Amino acid sequence: MRCGTGIVSGGETTSEVIEKCGKPSESSVIDPVIGENGYPKPGSVTVEHWVYGPANGGYRYLKFIDGKLVGIEFKRK
């Protein structure tokens, strides 16, 4: 995904994406499941969904798992 003069690709961290693209227009966070011991359950992760746009007639949807970019999707509304 192009942001200004930078290019964002899978594996980048949330801070790297913010540095290249700025803050998203929308975002949501799903926290990991916490066990009875107060710690995240094994295999539980933090998932973040970010939205950039509108730009070029559509929106870009980014998905992060544990702070790493795993998906970029472009959709027209």
Secondary structure, 3 states (H helix, E strand, C coil): CEECCEECCCCCEHHHHHHHHCCCCEEEEECCCECCCCCECCCCCCEEEEEEEEECCEEEEEEEECCEEEEEEEECC
